[in-house]
């Protein structure tokens, strides 16, 4: 059994895909699924009425707007590996969901638009990867469109992100002159021919050795000479492949291709699976937990309600960190300090699901959540009671007062805002004694307000009006002059300004004033007292 356990865990690969919006992240995910046989036809992020949408964009609002607004979990088998993909939202307004999802990944694939290079959101997400020291693989996408100079793209990654790069393959031309990619290890050039975005597995390719005269004829003398000059340059000017540096997050292997045309994807996938590692030990309150030798343990990194309209249930997404999961097993829930049974364990393919009997370290499973789990909760077995490192939360920067338009839908409204808050999509601030009769909602990105309104109306049948509030920050503080028990209304909240003139809401609670001062760039204590 130990050998089977080790074998199953060793064939797991769990990675997140990150990028700036519109770099082609979700399209790349679709093509991975295509190669794994998980889908027969790749969908489009911006699908037409009669076309197929991306599997990972399962929410109606995602299909309407052509953007990803929530992370998706997708699992498939390819070439003996069991692959768990965590497709994340690219838009900065949903970066909090992406940060949480990265906590469940062992490595990251960074998708970069060849015409734009490193963009703002890529920088933010990259920093999270660096903090966790996870391997980062770069896929430079859209080579079939006019692209920046290849050396400029590599320099952009190294200068802006501060990580060394090592190109595994090299493009010949770009845009209309894009002829293919050269594999530096095998010295084989795979030539490119554009195809439709539909069901073909990949663009038609013909392989040529770099010394083949037919290649020169196909590419043309000008491009061929330029290509040979670049090959000589990269052999002397770029970092050598060092797999230890890759796995330490200090060196990023770079690949080129076109996700839309399914070109370069298979080559990337084959190299990626060989370079990445199986699940490794994770830090906990009891030290590093080994994925093979330790019994089952997991942590919750995402909660999602109403994934299936017919079920109207809540699913807690768990990353298994060690051991083997078996259906019906009893686990210790660290937050509630009691033992529970995990019911209805499911394997996910976006919103589609199937019941599973077993899963292993590295896998992501969903379990039914009876309003028990919170993001970051640890589950253990075998008598050990430890907790994995917490998942960071972010202070909201945009605020709205939520007004319910139909008082007859009170129950649905309370359920809706509570569940969406528990998912981590919004944060609720309410009157001290009046419950949810009047609430302020805080979000990290303004598009989350649109998602809140859309979901309340479509999933819970509640119409609301959002009234923007002119605040930039909200902090919990403790002030000896304030009696918390006498706070009756939102108007009792202290309203002051930071040194830049940005308005602040300061609620009275357990945080000390000093913490607020540290986090708000010189808010004067006397100014707080005076107000």
C-alpha positions as CSV (number, residue, x, y, z in Angstrom):
1,X,0.0,0.0,0.0
2,X,2.9,2.4,0.8
3,X,4.4,1.8,-2.6
4,X,1.0,2.5,-4.3
5,X,0.6,5.7,-2.1
6,X,4.0,6.9,-3.1
7,X,3.4,6.2,-6.8
8,X,0.1,8.0,-6.8
9,X,1.5,11.1,-5.0
10,X,4.6,11.1,-7.3
11,X,2.5,11.4,-10.4
12,X,0.5,14.4,-9.1
13,X,1.3,17.9,-10.5
14,X,-0.7,20.9,-9.1
15,X,-0.1,24.3,-10.6
16,X,-1.8,27.7,-11.0
17,X,-2.0,29.7,-14.2
18,X,-1.5,33.5,-13.7
19,X,-1.4,36.5,-16.0
20,X,-2.6,40.0,-16.7
21,X,-6.1,40.1,-18.2
22,X,-6.3,39.1,-21.9
23,X,-2.8,37.4,-22.0
24,X,-4.5,34.1,-22.9
25,X,-4.5,32.3,-19.6
26,X,-7.9,30.7,-19.8
27,X,-7.4,29.8,-23.5
28,X,-4.1,28.0,-22.5
29,X,-6.0,26.1,-19.8
30,X,-8.5,25.0,-22.4
31,X,-5.8,23.6,-24.6
32,X,-4.3,21.7,-21.7
33,X,-7.6,20.0,-21.2
34,X,-7.8,19.3,-24.9
35,X,-4.5,17.4,-24.8
36,X,-5.6,15.5,-21.6
37,X,-8.8,14.3,-23.3
38,X,-10.9,16.1,-20.6
39,X,-12.8,18.0,-23.4
40,X,-13.3,17.3,-27.1
41,X,-13.5,20.9,-28.3
42,X,-11.7,23.9,-26.8
43,X,-14.1,26.8,-26.0
44,X,-13.5,30.4,-26.4
45,X,-13.3,33.0,-23.6
46,X,-15.4,35.4,-25.7
47,X,-17.8,32.8,-27.1
48,X,-20.5,33.7,-29.6
49,X,-24.1,32.6,-29.2
50,X,-23.7,29.4,-31.1
51,X,-20.1,28.6,-29.9
52,X,-18.6,26.9,-26.9
53,X,-17.4,28.8,-23.9
54,X,-14.3,28.1,-21.9
55,X,-14.9,25.2,-19.5
56,X,-13.2,27.2,-16.6
57,X,-15.5,30.2,-17.2
58,X,-18.6,28.6,-15.8
59,X,-20.4,31.5,-14.2
60,X,-23.0,33.3,-16.3
61,X,-21.4,36.6,-15.7
62,X,-18.1,35.2,-16.9
63,X,-19.7,34.1,-20.2
64,X,-21.4,37.5,-20.7
65,X,-18.3,39.6,-20.0
66,X,-15.6,37.3,-21.4
67,X,-13.5,37.5,-18.2
68,X,-12.7,35.1,-15.4
69,X,-14.1,36.3,-12.1
70,X,-13.5,33.3,-9.9
71,X,-10.8,30.6,-9.7
72,X,-11.6,27.2,-11.3
73,X,-10.3,23.8,-10.4
74,X,-9.7,21.3,-13.3
75,X,-8.2,17.8,-13.1
76,X,-7.2,15.6,-16.0
77,X,-4.7,12.8,-16.8
78,X,-1.9,13.2,-19.4
79,X,1.0,10.9,-20.2
80,X,0.8,9.1,-16.8
81,X,0.5,12.3,-14.8
82,X,-2.5,13.4,-12.8
83,X,-2.7,17.1,-13.3
84,X,-4.6,19.6,-11.1
85,X,-4.9,23.1,-12.8
86,X,-6.0,26.1,-10.8
87,X,-7.2,28.7,-13.3
88,X,-7.2,32.1,-11.7
89,X,-8.9,35.4,-12.5
90,X,-6.5,37.8,-14.3
91,X,-8.3,41.0,-13.5
92,X,-6.8,42.9,-10.6
93,X,-10.3,43.4,-9.0
94,X,-10.3,39.6,-8.3
95,X,-6.7,39.4,-7.2
96,X,-7.7,38.3,-3.7
97,X,-9.2,35.1,-5.0
98,X,-6.0,34.5,-7.0
99,X,-3.7,35.1,-4.0
100,X,-5.7,32.4,-2.0
101,X,-5.6,30.0,-4.9
102,X,-1.8,30.4,-5.2
103,X,-1.5,29.1,-1.7
104,X,-2.8,25.7,-3.0
105,X,-0.4,25.4,-5.9
106,X,3.1,23.8,-6.0
107,X,4.2,25.8,-9.1
108,X,2.9,28.5,-11.4
109,X,2.6,29.1,-15.1
110,X,3.0,32.7,-16.0
111,X,1.4,33.7,-19.3
112,X,2.7,36.8,-21.0
113,X,1.4,38.6,-24.1
114,X,4.2,38.7,-26.7
115,X,3.1,42.2,-27.8
116,X,2.8,43.8,-24.3
117,X,5.4,42.0,-22.2
118,X,5.2,42.1,-18.4
119,X,2.0,44.0,-17.2
120,X,0.9,45.4,-13.9
121,X,-1.2,42.5,-12.7
122,X,1.6,40.0,-13.6
123,X,3.9,41.9,-11.3
124,X,1.5,41.6,-8.3
125,X,0.9,37.9,-8.8
126,X,4.6,37.2,-9.4
127,X,5.4,38.7,-6.1
128,X,3.1,36.3,-4.3
129,X,4.8,33.4,-6.1
130,X,8.2,34.7,-5.0
131,X,7.0,35.0,-1.4
132,X,6.1,31.3,-1.5
133,X,9.3,30.4,-3.4
134,X,7.4,28.3,-5.9
135,X,8.7,27.5,-9.4
136,X,7.6,29.8,-12.1
137,X,7.4,28.7,-15.7
138,X,6.8,31.4,-18.4
139,X,4.8,30.9,-21.5
140,X,5.0,33.8,-24.0
141,X,1.7,33.7,-25.8
142,X,0.3,35.2,-29.1
143,X,3.4,34.8,-31.2
144,X,1.1,34.5,-34.2
145,X,0.5,38.3,-33.7
146,X,3.0,41.1,-34.0
147,X,5.3,40.7,-31.0
148,X,8.0,42.7,-29.3
149,X,11.6,41.8,-29.9
150,X,12.3,38.4,-28.2
151,X,15.4,39.6,-26.4
152,X,13.4,42.6,-25.1
153,X,10.7,40.3,-23.7
154,X,13.3,38.3,-21.8
155,X,15.0,41.5,-20.6
156,X,11.6,42.8,-19.5
157,X,11.0,39.7,-17.4
158,X,14.4,39.9,-15.8
159,X,14.4,43.6,-15.2
160,X,10.8,44.1,-14.0
161,X,10.3,40.8,-12.2
162,X,13.9,40.3,-11.0
163,X,14.1,36.6,-12.0
164,X,16.6,35.1,-14.4
165,X,15.2,33.4,-17.6
166,X,16.3,30.5,-19.6
167,X,14.6,30.0,-23.0
168,X,13.8,26.3,-23.6
169,X,12.7,27.0,-27.2
170,X,13.0,30.0,-29.5
171,X,10.6,31.6,-32.0
172,X,11.3,32.2,-35.6
173,X,9.6,35.5,-36.5
174,X,6.2,36.7,-35.2
175,X,2.8,37.8,-36.5
176,X,2.4,37.0,-40.2
177,X,6.0,35.9,-40.3
178,X,5.8,33.5,-37.4
179,X,7.3,30.3,-38.8
180,X,7.6,28.1,-35.7
181,X,9.8,27.4,-32.7
182,X,13.2,25.8,-32.2
183,X,13.8,23.3,-29.4
184,X,17.2,24.2,-28.1
185,X,17.7,20.7,-26.6
186,X,16.8,18.5,-29.6
187,X,17.8,21.1,-32.3
188,X,14.4,20.5,-34.0
189,X,12.3,23.3,-35.5
190,X,8.5,22.7,-35.4
191,X,6.9,24.9,-38.1
192,X,3.7,26.7,-37.6
193,X,0.5,26.8,-39.6
194,X,-2.5,28.7,-38.4
195,X,-5.8,26.9,-37.8
196,X,-9.3,27.7,-36.6
197,X,-9.8,27.8,-32.8
198,X,-12.1,24.8,-32.9
199,X,-11.7,21.2,-32.2
200,X,-8.4,20.3,-33.8
201,X,-5.9,19.1,-31.2
202,X,-3.1,21.3,-32.6
203,X,-1.9,23.3,-35.5
204,X,-0.4,21.2,-38.3
205,X,3.3,20.9,-37.7
206,X,6.3,19.7,-39.7
207,X,9.6,19.0,-37.9
208,X,12.9,19.9,-39.4
209,X,16.4,19.6,-38.1
210,X,18.1,23.0,-37.8
211,X,20.7,21.9,-40.5
212,X,17.9,20.8,-43.0
213,X,18.1,22.8,-46.2
214,X,14.3,22.5,-46.6
215,X,14.0,24.6,-43.4
216,X,15.9,27.4,-45.0
217,X,13.7,27.3,-48.0
218,X,10.5,27.3,-46.0
219,X,11.6,30.1,-43.7
220,X,13.2,32.3,-46.3
221,X,16.9,33.5,-46.3
222,X,16.4,36.7,-44.4
223,X,14.5,35.1,-41.4
224,X,16.8,32.1,-41.5
225,X,19.9,34.2,-41.2
226,X,18.3,36.3,-38.4
227,X,17.3,33.2,-36.6
228,X,20.8,31.7,-36.8
229,X,22.3,34.9,-35.4
230,X,19.8,34.9,-32.5
231,X,20.6,31.2,-31.7
232,X,24.3,32.0,-31.4
233,X,23.5,35.0,-29.1
234,X,21.2,33.0,-26.7
235,X,23.7,30.2,-26.4
236,X,26.3,32.7,-25.0
237,X,24.1,35.4,-23.4
238,X,21.3,33.5,-21.5
239,X,21.4,31.5,-18.3
240,X,22.0,27.8,-18.5
241,X,19.3,25.5,-17.4
242,X,19.6,24.6,-13.8
243,X,16.8,22.5,-12.5
244,X,17.6,23.2,-8.9
245,X,17.3,27.0,-9.5
246,X,14.0,26.4,-11.3
247,X,12.6,24.5,-8.4
248,X,13.8,27.2,-5.9
249,X,12.0,29.8,-7.9
250,X,15.2,31.6,-8.9
251,X,15.2,30.7,-12.7
252,X,12.2,30.7,-15.0
253,X,12.2,28.4,-18.1
254,X,10.6,30.3,-21.0
255,X,8.5,28.9,-23.8
256,X,6.9,30.5,-26.9
257,X,3.8,29.6,-28.8
258,X,0.2,30.4,-29.6
259,X,-2.5,29.1,-27.3
260,X,-5.3,30.1,-29.7
261,X,-3.8,28.0,-32.4
262,X,-2.7,25.2,-30.1
263,X,0.9,25.6,-31.2
264,X,3.8,25.0,-28.8
265,X,1.4,23.7,-26.1
266,X,2.3,20.1,-26.2
267,X,6.0,20.8,-26.2
268,X,5.5,23.1,-23.2
269,X,3.4,20.6,-21.3
270,X,6.0,17.8,-21.8
271,X,8.9,19.9,-20.6
272,X,6.9,21.3,-17.7
273,X,5.8,18.0,-16.3
274,X,9.4,16.7,-16.3
275,X,10.7,19.9,-14.6
276,X,8.2,20.2,-11.9
277,X,8.1,18.1,-8.7
278,X,5.4,16.0,-7.1
279,X,3.8,17.6,-4.0
280,X,6.4,18.6,-1.4
281,X,6.2,19.1,2.4
282,X,4.3,22.1,3.7
283,X,4.9,24.2,6.7
284,X,2.6,23.9,9.7
285,X,2.5,24.7,13.4
286,X,4.2,21.3,13.9
287,X,6.9,21.9,11.3
288,X,7.1,20.5,7.7
289,X,4.4,17.9,7.0
290,X,5.7,15.2,4.6
291,X,3.1,14.4,1.8
292,X,3.9,10.7,1.7
293,X,4.8,9.5,5.2
294,X,2.2,11.6,7.1
295,X,-1.5,10.6,7.3
296,X,-4.2,12.6,5.5
297,X,-4.2,16.4,6.1
298,X,-5.6,19.3,4.0
299,X,-6.6,22.9,4.2
300,X,-9.5,24.9,2.8
301,X,-8.5,27.6,0.3
302,X,-11.8,28.4,-1.4
303,X,-15.5,28.2,-0.7
304,X,-18.1,28.6,-3.5
305,X,-21.9,28.6,-3.2
306,X,-24.4,27.7,-5.9
307,X,-21.9,26.2,-8.4
308,X,-24.8,24.1,-9.7
309,X,-28.2,25.8,-9.8
310,X,-30.0,22.5,-9.3
311,X,-28.1,21.8,-6.0
312,X,-28.0,25.2,-4.3
313,X,-25.2,23.9,-2.1
314,X,-21.9,25.2,-0.8
315,X,-18.6,23.5,-1.8
316,X,-15.4,23.8,0.2
317,X,-12.3,23.4,-1.9
318,X,-9.5,21.5,-0.2
319,X,-5.9,21.1,-1.1
320,X,-4.8,17.7,0.1
321,X,-1.3,18.1,1.6
322,X,-0.4,14.7,2.8
323,X,-1.6,11.1,2.8
324,X,-4.7,9.6,1.2
325,X,-8.3,10.7,1.4
326,X,-11.0,8.1,1.5
327,X,-14.7,8.7,1.3
328,X,-16.5,8.7,4.6
329,X,-13.3,9.1,6.7
330,X,-13.4,11.0,10.0
331,X,-11.1,14.1,10.3
332,X,-10.3,16.6,13.0
333,X,-11.4,20.1,12.2
334,X,-8.8,22.4,13.9
335,X,-11.0,25.5,13.9
336,X,-14.0,24.0,15.7
337,X,-11.8,21.5,17.7
338,X,-14.0,18.5,16.8
339,X,-14.2,15.5,14.6
340,X,-16.3,15.6,11.5
341,X,-17.1,13.4,8.5
342,X,-16.4,14.8,5.1
343,X,-19.6,14.3,3.1
344,X,-20.1,14.1,-0.7
345,X,-16.4,14.3,-1.7
346,X,-16.2,15.4,-5.3
347,X,-13.7,15.8,-8.0
348,X,-14.1,19.1,-9.9
349,X,-14.0,20.1,-13.5
350,X,-15.0,23.8,-13.2
351,X,-18.7,23.5,-12.0
352,X,-19.1,19.9,-13.2
353,X,-18.4,17.3,-10.5
354,X,-18.3,13.6,-9.8
355,X,-18.2,11.7,-6.5
356,X,-14.8,10.3,-5.6
357,X,-13.8,7.5,-3.3
358,X,-10.2,8.4,-2.9
359,X,-7.7,11.2,-3.6
360,X,-4.1,11.8,-2.8
361,X,-1.7,14.5,-1.7
362,X,-1.6,17.1,-4.4
363,X,-5.2,16.7,-5.4
364,X,-7.9,19.3,-4.9
365,X,-11.3,18.0,-3.9
366,X,-14.6,19.6,-3.0
367,X,-16.7,18.6,0.0
368,X,-20.2,19.7,1.1
369,X,-20.0,22.6,3.5
370,X,-22.8,22.8,6.1
371,X,-21.7,26.4,7.0
372,X,-18.8,24.9,9.0
373,X,-15.7,25.7,7.0
374,X,-13.8,29.0,6.6
375,X,-11.0,29.8,4.3
376,X,-7.7,28.6,5.8
377,X,-9.2,25.8,8.0
378,X,-6.9,22.8,8.5
379,X,-8.2,19.2,8.6
380,X,-6.0,16.4,10.0
381,X,-6.1,12.6,10.9
382,X,-3.9,10.2,12.8
383,X,-4.2,12.0,16.2
384,X,-2.1,15.0,15.1
385,X,-3.6,18.4,15.8
386,X,-1.7,21.0,13.8
387,X,-2.6,23.9,11.5
388,X,-1.1,24.9,8.2
389,X,0.1,28.5,7.6
390,X,-2.8,30.9,7.3
391,X,-4.1,32.4,4.1
392,X,-3.7,36.2,4.0
393,X,-6.7,38.5,3.9
394,X,-6.7,41.9,2.4
395,X,-8.2,45.2,3.6
396,X,-10.9,46.4,1.3
397,X,-10.4,49.7,-0.6
398,X,-13.9,50.4,-2.0
399,X,-17.1,50.6,0.0
400,X,-20.9,50.7,-0.7
401,X,-23.9,50.8,1.4
402,X,-26.2,47.9,0.4
403,X,-29.9,48.7,0.2
404,X,-32.4,45.8,-0.1
405,X,-35.3,46.8,-2.5
406,X,-37.8,44.1,-1.6
407,X,-38.3,43.5,2.2
408,X,-40.2,40.3,1.4
409,X,-36.9,38.7,0.3
410,X,-35.2,39.4,3.6
411,X,-34.3,35.8,4.3
412,X,-32.7,35.3,0.8
413,X,-30.8,38.6,1.1
414,X,-29.2,37.7,4.5
415,X,-28.3,34.2,3.2
416,X,-26.9,35.6,0.0
417,X,-24.6,38.3,1.5
418,X,-23.5,36.0,4.3
419,X,-22.5,33.2,1.9
420,X,-20.8,35.5,-0.5
421,X,-18.9,37.0,2.4
422,X,-17.8,33.6,3.6
423,X,-16.4,32.9,0.2
424,X,-14.1,35.8,0.7
425,X,-15.5,37.8,-2.2
426,X,-16.8,40.7,0.0
427,X,-16.4,41.9,3.6
428,X,-19.4,43.0,5.6
429,X,-19.5,45.8,8.1
430,X,-22.7,46.3,10.0
431,X,-24.3,48.2,12.9
432,X,-23.2,46.9,16.3
433,X,-26.6,45.7,17.4
434,X,-28.9,45.8,14.4
435,X,-27.7,42.7,12.5
436,X,-27.9,42.9,8.8
437,X,-30.6,45.6,8.6
438,X,-28.1,48.0,7.1
439,X,-24.8,46.9,5.9
440,X,-21.6,48.4,4.4
441,X,-19.8,46.1,2.0
442,X,-16.1,46.4,1.4
443,X,-14.2,44.9,-1.6
444,X,-10.7,44.9,-2.9
445,X,-11.7,45.7,-6.5
446,X,-14.8,47.5,-7.8
447,X,-15.8,44.8,-10.2
448,X,-16.7,42.7,-7.2
449,X,-19.6,45.0,-6.6
450,X,-21.0,44.0,-10.0
451,X,-20.5,40.3,-9.2
452,X,-22.3,40.8,-5.8
453,X,-25.3,42.5,-7.5
454,X,-25.4,39.9,-10.3
455,X,-25.2,37.0,-7.9
456,X,-27.8,38.3,-5.4
457,X,-30.2,38.9,-8.3
458,X,-29.6,35.7,-10.2
459,X,-28.8,33.2,-7.5
460,X,-30.9,34.5,-4.6
461,X,-33.6,36.5,-6.3
462,X,-32.8,39.7,-4.4
463,X,-32.8,43.1,-5.9
464,X,-30.4,45.6,-4.3
465,X,-29.1,49.1,-4.8
466,X,-25.5,49.9,-4.1
467,X,-24.7,53.4,-2.8
468,X,-21.0,54.2,-3.1
469,X,-19.3,55.6,0.0
470,X,-16.3,58.0,-0.2
471,X,-13.9,56.0,1.9
472,X,-10.6,54.4,1.1
473,X,-9.8,52.4,4.2
474,X,-11.6,50.7,7.0
475,X,-9.8,49.6,10.2
476,X,-10.8,48.1,13.6
477,X,-9.4,50.0,16.5
478,X,-9.6,50.1,20.3
479,X,-9.8,53.5,22.0
480,X,-10.1,53.7,25.8
481,X,-12.5,56.6,25.4
482,X,-15.0,54.5,23.5
483,X,-17.4,52.2,25.2
484,X,-18.0,49.5,22.6
485,X,-21.3,48.4,24.2
486,X,-22.8,51.9,23.5
487,X,-22.2,51.8,19.8
488,X,-25.7,51.7,18.3
489,X,-25.4,53.0,14.8
490,X,-23.0,53.2,11.9
491,X,-23.0,56.9,12.5
492,X,-21.2,56.3,15.8
493,X,-18.1,55.3,13.7
494,X,-15.2,57.7,13.9
495,X,-14.6,59.5,10.6
496,X,-11.1,61.0,10.2
497,X,-8.5,61.5,7.4
498,X,-5.1,60.1,6.9
499,X,-2.1,62.4,6.1
500,X,-2.9,62.3,2.4
501,X,-6.5,63.5,3.0
502,X,-8.1,60.1,2.2
503,X,-11.1,59.5,4.4
504,X,-11.1,56.6,6.8
505,X,-13.8,54.7,8.7
506,X,-12.6,53.6,12.1
507,X,-14.7,51.1,13.9
508,X,-14.2,50.4,17.6
509,X,-13.2,46.9,18.3
510,X,-10.2,44.8,19.5
511,X,-7.3,46.2,17.5
512,X,-5.1,48.8,19.2
513,X,-4.7,52.3,17.8
514,X,-1.0,51.7,17.3
515,X,-1.7,49.1,14.7
516,X,-3.9,51.5,12.8
517,X,-1.2,54.1,12.9
518,X,1.3,51.7,11.4
519,X,-1.0,50.7,8.6
520,X,-2.2,54.2,7.5
521,X,0.9,56.2,6.7
522,X,1.1,58.6,9.6
523,X,-2.5,59.0,10.8
524,X,-1.9,61.3,13.8
525,X,-3.1,59.9,17.2
526,X,-4.1,63.4,18.3
527,X,-6.1,63.9,15.1
528,X,-8.0,60.7,16.0
529,X,-8.7,61.9,19.5
530,X,-9.8,65.3,18.3
531,X,-12.3,63.9,15.9
